[in-house]
Amino acid sequence: MIKAIKGFNDILPDQAAKWLQLESVLAEVLARYGYEHIRLPIVEQTDLFVRSIGGATDIVEKEMYSFVDKSEPPTPLTLRPEGTAGAVRAVIEHNLLRGDTPKLWYIGPMFRYERPQKGRYRQFHQIGVESFGSELPDADVELIAMTHLMWQELGLKDEMQLQLNSLGEIDERHAYRDALVAYLTDKEAQLDEDSKRRLTTNPLRILDSKEASTQALLADAPKLADFLGEDSRAHFEQVQAYLTALGIDYTLNPHLVRGLDYYNKTVFEWVTDKLGSQATVCAGGRYDGLIGQLKSVDAKGDAQNKKAVKSEPAVGFAMGLERLLLLIDAVAPMPAVSACDVFVVTHPEVFSSGIRYAQSLRYSRPDLRVKMASATSLKAQMKKADKSGAKLTVIIAQQELDDSTISIKDMQTGEQKVVAQDWLATVENFKPQ
């Protein structure tokens, strides 16, 4: 028997209904802020991720699903491990920065090879939001305020805590990196194995190590905040002032960093204590240099001259939908939604009339979900109706056709009555669950 690949999970109908509810709430909040939906391919050139995410990151080194296609010459391709790089590529390729600054959102599967665990899979799903064109702190705060509203709409407001940090600009971060490496090199023997590896590849990631011994070493390490310049400090202070004005509580976390190279200035995470070690539900930040970084490569993948290419400011976030659904199930379960409101049962001899009735009901009452079984016996159809979760079953036989009526059975009480054939066409007579 062929089964699903480890880490690639089926989402069955009862769970898929929750996904649709969640996606509907998130999309509605995004619409309130004027964000537009964009649909991106799940396969991109591998070099897009190497250049944007960074060759020394865990994603590029260990986790990407990459292959070579059949073109001539063969092109290295990768299943997208995250969405920002593809969104930026689309913005550049289609000149979306001309005119109004784009505010975009996307949703769909991402792919990373890592150990599957609760809320984290090799094919996982994210909703991502990207705001382009503003270097001012209000753009950062708009995204945080948007997520804050999402938590309220989902009943999660009291379960989420906002953590903030500033990574400064790249030169400030590099200066800090050098100081951090110098400090930790003297204590390398005391680091955990993963942190030893990161010391030469991505040392800032050591800051979010889960090892208590490593965190103890970091207590006396240089602080990134001490390396920020005046502009970075002012930007971060204004972000905090806006959040205070909006009444959004936050905690400063000096160890909050990113595993991706393109972030600068504000980074933020929404975390919860209801999911064990998988605490982060939503993460985002500013990445003002990424557009210039990707623009600086021509079609052949070569750096254009050596001239600096003007970038555009941008800020975004992503949230994992599997993890968010786990949190919702734990603290604010969504009400079950039946796949059916009305089930139409028809005597086999007049089944064509039943088909016409069900179809007319779908036209006149688009708010109703109307199901039918195949033209089997009435008993078999009623069994299907019992299992459907429908609130009402409509029964049609020759007698009902002769009298221009239908029989209605309340599936919760068992009560049955005969009503006019057009009874369900009137909303006041029956409303869906």
The 8 nearest C-alpha neighbors of each residue, nearest first, counted from 0:
[[1, 2, 3, 4, 5, 9, 8, 7],
 [0, 2, 3, 4, 5, 7, 9, 8],
 [1, 3, 0, 4, 5, 8, 7, 9],
 [4, 2, 7, 5, 8, 1, 9, 6],
 [3, 5, 7, 6, 2, 8, 1, 121],
 [6, 4, 7, 3, 8, 115, 121, 120],
 [5, 7, 121, 120, 115, 8, 4, 122],
 [8, 6, 122, 4, 5, 121, 3, 120],
 [9, 7, 6, 10, 3, 122, 5, 4],
 [8, 10, 11, 7, 3, 12, 15, 14],
 [11, 9, 15, 14, 8, 12, 13, 18],
 [10, 12, 14, 13, 15, 9, 16, 8],
 [13, 11, 15, 14, 16, 10, 338, 17],
 [14, 12, 16, 15, 11, 17, 10, 335],
 [15, 13, 17, 16, 12, 11, 10, 18],
 [14, 16, 12, 18, 17, 13, 10, 11],
 [15, 17, 19, 14, 18, 13, 12, 20],
 [18, 16, 20, 14, 15, 19, 21, 333],
 [17, 19, 15, 21, 16, 20, 22, 14],
 [18, 20, 22, 16, 17, 21, 23, 15],
 [21, 19, 17, 23, 18, 22, 16, 24],
 [22, 20, 18, 24, 23, 19, 17, 25],
 [21, 23, 19, 25, 24, 20, 26, 18],
 [22, 24, 20, 26, 21, 25, 19, 27],
 [25, 23, 27, 21, 22, 26, 20, 28],
 [24, 26, 22, 28, 27, 23, 29, 21],
 [27, 25, 29, 23, 28, 24, 22, 30],
 [26, 28, 30, 24, 25, 29, 23, 31],
 [27, 29, 31, 25, 30, 26, 24, 149],
 [30, 28, 26, 32, 31, 27, 34, 25],
 [29, 31, 33, 27, 32, 28, 34, 26],
 [32, 30, 28, 29, 33, 27, 34, 26],
 [33, 31, 30, 29, 34, 28, 145, 141],
 [32, 34, 30, 31, 29, 35, 102, 103],
 [35, 33, 102, 103, 29, 30, 32, 104],
 [36, 34, 103, 104, 102, 33, 37, 30],
 [35, 37, 104, 103, 105, 38, 34, 106],
 [36, 38, 105, 104, 103, 39, 35, 86],
 [39, 37, 105, 36, 40, 106, 104, 107],
 [38, 40, 37, 41, 85, 86, 105, 89],
 [41, 39, 42, 38, 43, 85, 79, 78],
 [40, 42, 79, 78, 39, 43, 109, 108],
 [43, 41, 78, 40, 77, 79, 76, 44],
 [44, 42, 77, 76, 45, 79, 78, 41],
 [43, 45, 76, 46, 47, 75, 77, 42],
 [46, 44, 76, 77, 47, 75, 48, 43],
 [45, 47, 49, 48, 44, 50, 75, 76],
 [48, 46, 45, 50, 44, 49, 51, 84],
 [49, 47, 51, 52, 46, 50, 45, 84],
 [48, 50, 46, 54, 53, 47, 52, 51],
 [51, 49, 48, 47, 53, 46, 52, 54],
 [50, 52, 48, 53, 49, 47, 261, 84],
 [51, 53, 259, 48, 260, 49, 50, 261],
 [54, 52, 49, 260, 55, 50, 51, 56],
 [53, 55, 49, 56, 59, 60, 52, 50],
 [56, 54, 200, 53, 201, 60, 57, 59],
 [57, 55, 58, 59, 54, 53, 60, 258],
 [56, 58, 60, 61, 59, 62, 55, 258],
 [59, 57, 62, 56, 61, 60, 63, 111],
 [60, 58, 56, 57, 54, 63, 61, 62],
 [59, 61, 57, 58, 56, 62, 55, 54],
 [62, 60, 57, 58, 59, 63, 112, 113],
 [61, 63, 112, 58, 111, 59, 113, 60],
 [64, 62, 111, 59, 65, 58, 112, 61],
 [63, 65, 78, 77, 111, 62, 112, 110],
 [66, 64, 77, 76, 63, 78, 75, 45],
 [65, 67, 76, 75, 77, 68, 64, 74],
 [68, 66, 75, 74, 76, 73, 69, 65],
 [67, 69, 74, 73, 70, 66, 75, 76],
 [70, 68, 73, 71, 67, 74, 72, 75],
 [69, 71, 73, 72, 68, 74, 67, 75],
 [72, 70, 73, 69, 74, 68, 67, 75],
 [71, 73, 70, 74, 69, 68, 75, 67],
 [74, 72, 70, 71, 68, 69, 67, 75],
 [73, 75, 67, 68, 76, 72, 70, 44],
 [76, 74, 67, 45, 66, 44, 68, 73],
 [75, 77, 44, 45, 66, 65, 43, 67],
 [78, 76, 65, 45, 42, 64, 43, 79],
 [79, 77, 42, 64, 41, 110, 80, 65],
 [78, 80, 41, 81, 109, 42, 77, 110],
 [79, 81, 110, 109, 111, 78, 63, 82],
 [82, 80, 79, 109, 83, 84, 110, 85],
 [81, 83, 85, 84, 86, 127, 79, 80],
 [82, 84, 86, 85, 87, 81, 129, 127],
 [83, 85, 87, 86, 82, 88, 51, 48],
 [86, 84, 88, 87, 83, 82, 89, 39],
 [85, 87, 83, 89, 88, 84, 90, 82],
 [88, 86, 90, 84, 89, 85, 83, 91],
 [87, 89, 85, 91, 86, 90, 92, 84],
 [90, 88, 92, 86, 87, 91, 93, 85],
 [89, 91, 95, 87, 88, 93, 92, 94],
 [92, 90, 94, 88, 89, 93, 87, 95],
 [93, 91, 89, 90, 94, 88, 95, 87],
 [92, 94, 95, 90, 91, 89, 96, 88],
 [95, 93, 91, 96, 92, 90, 97, 89],
 [96, 94, 90, 97, 93, 101, 91, 100],
 [95, 97, 94, 100, 98, 101, 90, 99],
 [98, 96, 95, 94, 99, 100, 101, 93],
 [99, 97, 96, 100, 95, 101, 94, 132],
 [98, 100, 101, 97, 96, 95, 132, 102],
 [99, 101, 132, 96, 131, 98, 102, 97],
 [102, 100, 131, 103, 99, 130, 96, 95],
 [103, 101, 130, 34, 129, 35, 131, 100],
 [102, 104, 35, 129, 34, 36, 128, 101],
 [105, 103, 128, 36, 127, 37, 35, 129],
 [106, 104, 127, 37, 126, 36, 38, 128],
 [105, 107, 126, 125, 127, 104, 124, 108],
 [106, 108, 124, 125, 126, 109, 105, 123],
 [109, 107, 124, 123, 122, 125, 110, 106],
 [108, 110, 80, 123, 79, 122, 124, 81],
 [111, 109, 122, 80, 121, 79, 78, 123],
 [112, 110, 62, 121, 63, 80, 113, 64],
 [111, 113, 62, 121, 63, 64, 110, 114],
 [114, 112, 111, 115, 62, 121, 120, 61],
 [113, 115, 116, 112, 120, 121, 6, 119],
 [116, 114, 120, 6, 119, 113, 121, 117],
 [117, 115, 119, 118, 114, 120, 6, 113],
 [116, 118, 119, 115, 120, 322, 277, 325],
 [117, 119, 322, 321, 116, 120, 325, 277],
 [120, 118, 116, 117, 115, 123, 121, 321],
 [121, 119, 115, 6, 122, 123, 116, 118],
 [122, 120, 6, 111, 112, 110, 7, 123],
 [123, 121, 110, 7, 120, 109, 108, 6],
 [124, 122, 109, 120, 108, 121, 110, 119],
 [125, 123, 108, 107, 320, 109, 319, 321],
 [126, 124, 319, 318, 320, 106, 107, 127],
 [125, 127, 106, 318, 317, 105, 107, 319],
 [126, 128, 317, 105, 104, 316, 125, 106],
 [127, 129, 104, 315, 316, 103, 317, 105],
 [128, 130, 315, 103, 314, 102, 104, 131],
 [131, 129, 102, 314, 313, 315, 101, 103],
 [132, 130, 313, 101, 100, 312, 133, 102],
 [131, 133, 312, 100, 311, 313, 134, 130],
 [134, 132, 135, 312, 131, 138, 313, 130],
 [133, 135, 312, 132, 136, 313, 138, 287],
 [134, 136, 133, 137, 138, 234, 139, 312],
 [137, 135, 139, 238, 138, 234, 237, 140],
 [136, 138, 140, 139, 135, 141, 238, 241],
 [139, 137, 141, 136, 140, 135, 133, 142],
 [140, 138, 136, 137, 141, 142, 314, 143],
 [139, 141, 137, 143, 142, 138, 144, 238],
 [142, 140, 144, 138, 143, 139, 137, 145],
 [141, 143, 145, 140, 144, 139, 146, 138],
 [142, 144, 140, 146, 145, 141, 147, 139],
 [145, 143, 147, 141, 142, 146, 140, 148],
 [146, 144, 142, 148, 147, 143, 141, 149],
 [145, 147, 149, 143, 148, 144, 142, 150],
 [146, 148, 144, 150, 145, 149, 143, 151],
 [149, 147, 151, 145, 146, 150, 152, 144],
 [148, 150, 146, 152, 151, 147, 153, 145],
 [151, 149, 155, 156, 153, 147, 148, 152],
 [150, 152, 156, 148, 154, 149, 153, 155],
 [151, 153, 149, 150, 154, 148, 24, 155],
 [154, 152, 150, 151, 155, 149, 24, 331],
 [153, 155, 151, 152, 156, 331, 150, 157],
 [156, 154, 150, 158, 153, 157, 151, 159],
 [155, 157, 150, 151, 158, 154, 159, 147],
 [156, 158, 155, 159, 154, 160, 150, 151],
 [159, 157, 155, 156, 271, 160, 272, 273],
 [160, 158, 271, 270, 157, 156, 269, 155],
 [159, 161, 270, 269, 271, 162, 249, 158],
 [160, 162, 269, 249, 268, 250, 270, 163],
 [161, 163, 250, 268, 267, 249, 251, 252],
 [164, 162, 267, 251, 252, 266, 250, 161],
 [163, 165, 266, 252, 253, 251, 265, 255],
 [164, 166, 265, 264, 167, 266, 235, 163],
 [167, 165, 264, 263, 172, 265, 168, 164],
 [166, 168, 264, 231, 165, 263, 227, 171],
 [169, 167, 171, 263, 170, 172, 264, 166],
 [168, 170, 172, 171, 173, 167, 263, 166],
 [169, 171, 173, 172, 168, 174, 167, 175],
 [172, 170, 174, 168, 169, 173, 226, 227],
 [171, 173, 169, 175, 170, 174, 176, 168],
 [174, 172, 176, 170, 175, 171, 169, 177],
 [175, 173, 171, 177, 172, 176, 170, 178],
 [174, 176, 172, 178, 173, 177, 223, 179],
 [175, 177, 173, 179, 174, 178, 172, 180],
 [178, 176, 180, 174, 175, 179, 181, 173],
 [177, 179, 175, 181, 176, 180, 182, 174],
 [180, 178, 176, 182, 181, 177, 175, 221],
 [181, 179, 183, 177, 182, 178, 184, 176],
 [180, 182, 178, 184, 179, 183, 177, 185],
 [183, 181, 179, 180, 184, 185, 178, 220],
 [184, 182, 186, 180, 185, 181, 187, 179],
 [185, 183, 187, 186, 181, 182, 180, 198],
 [184, 186, 183, 187, 182, 181, 188, 180],
 [187, 185, 183, 184, 188, 189, 190, 182],
 [188, 186, 184, 190, 189, 183, 185, 195],
 [187, 189, 186, 190, 185, 191, 195, 184],
 [190, 188, 187, 186, 191, 213, 212, 216],
 [191, 189, 187, 188, 213, 194, 195, 192],
 [190, 192, 194, 193, 195, 213, 189, 210],
 [193, 191, 195, 194, 190, 196, 197, 188],
 [194, 192, 196, 195, 191, 197, 190, 205],
 [193, 195, 197, 196, 191, 192, 205, 190],
 [196, 194, 192, 198, 193, 197, 190, 191],
 [197, 195, 193, 194, 198, 199, 192, 200],
 [196, 198, 200, 201, 194, 202, 199, 195],
 [197, 199, 202, 195, 196, 200, 194, 201],
 [200, 198, 197, 196, 201, 202, 195, 180],
 [199, 201, 197, 55, 198, 202, 196, 56],
 [200, 202, 197, 203, 204, 198, 199, 55],
 [203, 201, 198, 197, 204, 205, 200, 199],
 [204, 202, 205, 206, 201, 176, 256, 257],
 [203, 205, 206, 202, 207, 201, 258, 256],
 [204, 206, 208, 203, 202, 207, 194, 197],
 [207, 205, 254, 204, 208, 203, 256, 255],
 [208, 206, 205, 204, 254, 209, 255, 256],
 [209, 207, 205, 210, 206, 213, 214, 204],
 [208, 210, 211, 207, 214, 213, 212, 206],
 [211, 209, 213, 208, 212, 214, 191, 215],
 [210, 212, 214, 213, 215, 209, 208, 216],
 [213, 211, 215, 214, 210, 216, 190, 189],
 [212, 214, 216, 215, 210, 211, 190, 217],
 [213, 215, 217, 211, 216, 212, 210, 218],
 [216, 214, 212, 213, 217, 218, 211, 219],
 [217, 215, 213, 214, 218, 212, 219, 220],
 [216, 218, 220, 214, 215, 219, 213, 206],
 [219, 217, 215, 216, 220, 214, 221, 213],
 [218, 220, 217, 216, 221, 215, 222, 182],
 [219, 221, 217, 218, 222, 182, 179, 216],
 [222, 220, 179, 223, 219, 178, 175, 182],
 [223, 221, 224, 225, 220, 253, 226, 175],
 [222, 224, 225, 226, 175, 221, 227, 253],
 [223, 225, 222, 226, 227, 165, 253, 166],
 [224, 226, 223, 222, 227, 221, 175, 228],
 [227, 225, 223, 224, 171, 175, 228, 174],
 [228, 226, 224, 167, 225, 231, 171, 232],
 [227, 229, 231, 230, 232, 226, 171, 167],
 [228, 230, 232, 231, 233, 227, 234, 226],
 [231, 229, 233, 232, 228, 234, 227, 235],
 [232, 230, 234, 167, 228, 233, 229, 227],
 [231, 233, 229, 235, 230, 234, 236, 227],
 [232, 234, 236, 230, 231, 235, 229, 237],
 [235, 233, 231, 237, 232, 236, 136, 230],
 [234, 236, 238, 232, 237, 233, 231, 239],
 [235, 237, 233, 239, 238, 234, 232, 240],
 [238, 236, 240, 234, 239, 235, 241, 233],
 [239, 237, 235, 241, 136, 236, 240, 140],
 [240, 238, 242, 236, 237, 241, 243, 235],
 [239, 241, 237, 243, 242, 238, 236, 244],
 [242, 240, 244, 238, 243, 239, 237, 245],
 [243, 241, 245, 239, 247, 244, 240, 246],
 [242, 244, 246, 240, 245, 241, 247, 239],
 [243, 245, 241, 242, 246, 240, 247, 239],
 [246, 244, 242, 243, 247, 241, 144, 240],
 [245, 247, 243, 244, 242, 248, 241, 249],
 [248, 246, 242, 245, 243, 249, 144, 147],
 [249, 247, 246, 161, 243, 250, 242, 160],
 [250, 248, 161, 162, 247, 251, 160, 163],
 [249, 251, 162, 163, 161, 252, 248, 160],
 [252, 250, 163, 162, 164, 253, 249, 255],
 [251, 253, 254, 255, 164, 163, 162, 250],
 [252, 254, 255, 164, 251, 223, 222, 224],
 [255, 253, 206, 252, 207, 256, 164, 203],
 [254, 256, 252, 253, 164, 207, 257, 163],
 [257, 255, 254, 204, 203, 258, 207, 166],
 [258, 256, 259, 204, 262, 255, 260, 266],
 [257, 259, 204, 56, 260, 256, 57, 201],
 [260, 258, 52, 257, 261, 53, 262, 56],
 [261, 259, 52, 53, 262, 258, 51, 257],
 [260, 262, 286, 289, 259, 51, 52, 288],
 [263, 261, 286, 285, 260, 284, 259, 264],
 [264, 262, 166, 286, 168, 285, 167, 265],
 [263, 265, 167, 165, 166, 285, 168, 231],
 [266, 264, 165, 284, 285, 164, 263, 166],
 [265, 267, 284, 164, 283, 165, 163, 285],
 [268, 266, 163, 283, 162, 282, 284, 164],
 [267, 269, 282, 162, 281, 161, 270, 283],
 [268, 270, 161, 281, 160, 280, 279, 159],
 [271, 269, 279, 278, 160, 159, 280, 268],
 [270, 272, 159, 278, 273, 158, 160, 279],
 [271, 273, 274, 278, 275, 270, 158, 159],
 [274, 272, 271, 275, 326, 278, 329, 158],
 [275, 273, 277, 278, 272, 276, 271, 326],
 [274, 276, 277, 273, 278, 272, 271, 117],
 [275, 277, 278, 274, 272, 279, 273, 209],
 [278, 276, 275, 274, 279, 118, 322, 280],
 [277, 279, 270, 271, 276, 274, 272, 275],
 [280, 278, 270, 281, 277, 269, 268, 271],
 [279, 281, 270, 269, 318, 323, 322, 319],
 [282, 280, 318, 269, 268, 317, 279, 319],
 [283, 281, 268, 316, 317, 267, 318, 269],
 [316, 284, 282, 267, 315, 266, 317, 268],
 [283, 285, 266, 265, 314, 315, 267, 316],
 [284, 286, 314, 263, 265, 262, 313, 264],
 [287, 285, 262, 263, 313, 261, 288, 314],
 [286, 288, 312, 313, 289, 311, 285, 263],
 [287, 289, 291, 286, 290, 310, 292, 261],
 [288, 290, 292, 291, 261, 287, 286, 293],
 [291, 289, 310, 293, 292, 288, 294, 311],
 [292, 290, 310, 294, 289, 308, 293, 288],
 [291, 293, 289, 290, 295, 294, 288, 310],
 [294, 292, 290, 295, 291, 296, 289, 51],
 [295, 293, 291, 296, 292, 290, 308, 91],
 [294, 296, 293, 292, 303, 302, 308, 291],
 [297, 295, 302, 300, 301, 294, 303, 293],
 [296, 298, 300, 299, 301, 303, 302, 295],
 [297, 299, 300, 296, 301, 302, 303, 294],
 [300, 298, 297, 301, 296, 302, 303, 46],
 [299, 301, 297, 296, 298, 302, 46, 303],
 [302, 300, 296, 299, 297, 303, 298, 295],
 [303, 301, 296, 295, 304, 297, 300, 305],
 [304, 302, 295, 296, 305, 297, 301, 306],
 [305, 303, 306, 302, 301, 295, 307, 296],
 [304, 306, 303, 307, 302, 295, 308, 301],
 [307, 305, 304, 308, 303, 295, 302, 309],
 [306, 308, 309, 305, 295, 291, 304, 303],
 [309, 307, 291, 295, 310, 306, 294, 292],
 [310, 308, 291, 307, 311, 290, 294, 288],
 [309, 311, 291, 290, 288, 308, 312, 287],
 [310, 312, 132, 290, 287, 313, 291, 309],
 [313, 311, 287, 134, 132, 133, 131, 310],
 [314, 312, 131, 287, 286, 130, 285, 132],
 [313, 315, 285, 130, 284, 286, 129, 139],
 [316, 314, 129, 128, 283, 284, 130, 285],
 [283, 315, 317, 128, 282, 127, 284, 129],
 [318, 316, 127, 126, 282, 281, 283, 125],
 [317, 319, 281, 125, 126, 280, 320, 282],
 [320, 318, 125, 322, 321, 124, 323, 280],
 [319, 321, 323, 322, 125, 124, 324, 318],
 [322, 320, 324, 118, 323, 319, 325, 124],
 [321, 323, 118, 325, 324, 320, 319, 280],
 [322, 324, 320, 326, 325, 321, 280, 327],
 [323, 325, 327, 321, 326, 322, 320, 328],
 [326, 324, 322, 328, 323, 327, 329, 321],
 [325, 327, 329, 323, 324, 328, 330, 322],
 [326, 328, 331, 324, 329, 332, 330, 325],
 [327, 329, 332, 325, 326, 330, 331, 324],
 [330, 328, 326, 327, 325, 331, 332, 273],
 [329, 331, 327, 328, 326, 332, 155, 158],
 [330, 332, 327, 328, 154, 329, 333, 155],
 [333, 331, 328, 327, 330, 334, 329, 326],
 [332, 334, 335, 331, 17, 328, 327, 20],
 [335, 333, 336, 332, 17, 331, 337, 20],
 [336, 334, 333, 337, 17, 16, 13, 332],
 [335, 337, 334, 338, 16, 432, 17, 13],
 [336, 338, 339, 388, 335, 389, 340, 387],
 [337, 339, 336, 368, 340, 388, 387, 389],
 [338, 340, 368, 389, 337, 341, 369, 388],
 [341, 339, 389, 368, 390, 431, 367, 369],
 [340, 342, 369, 391, 389, 392, 339, 390],
 [341, 343, 392, 370, 371, 369, 384, 393],
 [342, 344, 393, 371, 392, 394, 370, 341],
 [345, 343, 394, 393, 380, 395, 342, 371],
 [346, 344, 395, 353, 350, 394, 396, 347],
 [345, 347, 396, 348, 349, 350, 377, 395],
 [346, 348, 350, 374, 349, 345, 375, 376],
 [347, 349, 346, 350, 396, 397, 351, 345],
 [350, 348, 352, 347, 351, 346, 396, 397],
 [349, 351, 347, 353, 352, 345, 348, 346],
 [350, 352, 354, 353, 349, 355, 348, 347],
 [353, 351, 355, 350, 354, 349, 356, 345],
 [352, 354, 350, 356, 351, 355, 345, 357],
 [353, 355, 351, 357, 352, 356, 358, 350],
 [356, 354, 352, 358, 353, 357, 359, 351],
 [355, 357, 353, 359, 358, 354, 360, 352],
 [358, 356, 360, 354, 359, 355, 353, 361],
 [357, 359, 361, 355, 360, 356, 354, 362],
 [358, 360, 362, 356, 361, 357, 355, 363],
 [361, 359, 357, 363, 362, 358, 364, 356],
 [360, 362, 358, 364, 365, 359, 363, 357],
 [363, 361, 359, 360, 364, 365, 358, 357],
 [362, 364, 360, 361, 424, 359, 365, 425],
 [365, 363, 366, 361, 360, 362, 367, 424],
 [366, 364, 361, 367, 362, 363, 368, 360],
 [365, 367, 364, 368, 431, 361, 430, 363],
 [368, 366, 365, 364, 340, 369, 431, 361],
 [367, 369, 339, 340, 341, 370, 366, 338],
 [368, 370, 341, 342, 339, 367, 340, 361],
 [369, 371, 342, 343, 339, 341, 368, 372],
 [372, 370, 343, 342, 344, 373, 369, 357],
 [373, 371, 380, 374, 383, 370, 344, 375],
 [372, 374, 375, 371, 380, 376, 350, 347],
 [375, 373, 347, 350, 372, 376, 345, 346],
 [374, 376, 373, 379, 347, 380, 377, 372],
 [377, 375, 379, 378, 380, 347, 374, 346],
 [376, 378, 380, 379, 346, 381, 375, 345],
 [377, 379, 381, 376, 380, 382, 375, 383],
 [380, 378, 382, 376, 381, 377, 375, 383],
 [379, 381, 377, 383, 382, 378, 372, 344],
 [380, 382, 384, 378, 383, 379, 377, 385],
 [383, 381, 385, 379, 384, 380, 378, 386],
 [382, 384, 380, 386, 381, 385, 387, 379],
 [383, 385, 381, 387, 382, 386, 342, 380],
 [386, 384, 382, 383, 387, 381, 388, 410],
 [387, 385, 383, 384, 388, 382, 389, 381],
 [386, 388, 384, 389, 385, 383, 339, 338],
 [389, 387, 337, 386, 339, 390, 385, 338],
 [390, 388, 340, 339, 341, 387, 391, 342],
 [389, 391, 410, 340, 409, 341, 388, 411],
 [392, 390, 409, 341, 389, 410, 408, 342],
 [391, 393, 342, 408, 341, 343, 407, 394],
 [392, 394, 343, 407, 406, 344, 342, 405],
 [395, 393, 344, 406, 345, 405, 343, 392],
 [394, 396, 345, 399, 405, 344, 346, 406],
 [397, 395, 346, 399, 398, 345, 400, 349],
 [396, 398, 400, 399, 401, 349, 395, 346],
 [397, 399, 401, 400, 396, 402, 395, 404],
 [400, 398, 404, 402, 405, 396, 397, 401],
 [399, 401, 403, 397, 398, 402, 404, 396],
 [400, 402, 398, 399, 403, 397, 404, 396],
 [401, 403, 399, 404, 400, 398, 405, 419],
 [404, 402, 400, 420, 401, 399, 419, 405],
 [405, 403, 420, 419, 399, 402, 418, 400],
 [406, 404, 420, 399, 418, 395, 417, 394],
 [405, 407, 417, 394, 393, 416, 418, 395],
 [406, 408, 393, 416, 415, 392, 417, 405],
 [409, 407, 415, 392, 391, 414, 410, 413],
 [408, 410, 391, 413, 414, 411, 412, 390],
 [411, 409, 390, 413, 391, 412, 408, 392],
 [410, 412, 409, 413, 390, 414, 391, 408],
 [413, 411, 414, 409, 410, 408, 415, 390],
 [412, 414, 409, 410, 411, 408, 415, 391],
 [413, 415, 409, 412, 408, 416, 410, 411],
 [416, 414, 408, 407, 409, 413, 406, 417],
 [417, 415, 407, 406, 418, 408, 414, 405],
 [416, 418, 406, 405, 407, 404, 419, 415],
 [419, 417, 404, 405, 422, 406, 420, 416],
 [420, 418, 404, 422, 421, 405, 403, 417],
 [419, 421, 404, 405, 403, 422, 418, 423],
 [420, 422, 424, 419, 423, 425, 404, 418],
 [423, 421, 419, 424, 420, 425, 418, 428],
 [424, 422, 425, 421, 429, 428, 426, 360],
 [423, 425, 421, 422, 363, 364, 426, 360],
 [424, 426, 423, 427, 428, 422, 429, 421],
 [425, 427, 428, 429, 430, 424, 423, 364],
 [428, 426, 425, 429, 430, 423, 424, 422],
 [427, 429, 426, 425, 423, 422, 430, 424],
 [430, 428, 426, 427, 423, 431, 425, 422],
 [429, 431, 426, 432, 427, 428, 367, 366],
 [432, 430, 340, 367, 429, 366, 390, 368],
 [431, 430, 340, 390, 336, 337, 389, 367]]
